[in-house]
C-alpha cells in the first residue's frame, strides 16, 4: 500500500478555506511556459521575486504600471505568500 496519508494531507491543504484571495503586484509578465499552462511574473532588473503561476488557478490584470495577480489563498499559502 502507498503512503495515502500524505496524499490526503496535500489534498486537504488545497481545499478552499474561505480565506480571501491574495493580490500580488509585479512589474512584468516575463515568460509563458511552452504549453501555455504557466506564466512567470516578476519585477524588472531582478529575479528575486519571480514566481510561476498555473494559468488555470489565477486571474491577472494588466495595469498601467505592471500586473496584478489574484491568487487563491491555498496557492498563495503553498508558495509562501500567505500565512
Secondary structure, 3 states (H helix, E strand, C coil): CCCHHHHHHHHHHCCCCCCCCEEEEECEEEEECCCCCEEEEECCCCCCCCEEEEHHHEEEEEECCEEEEEECHHHHHHCCCCC
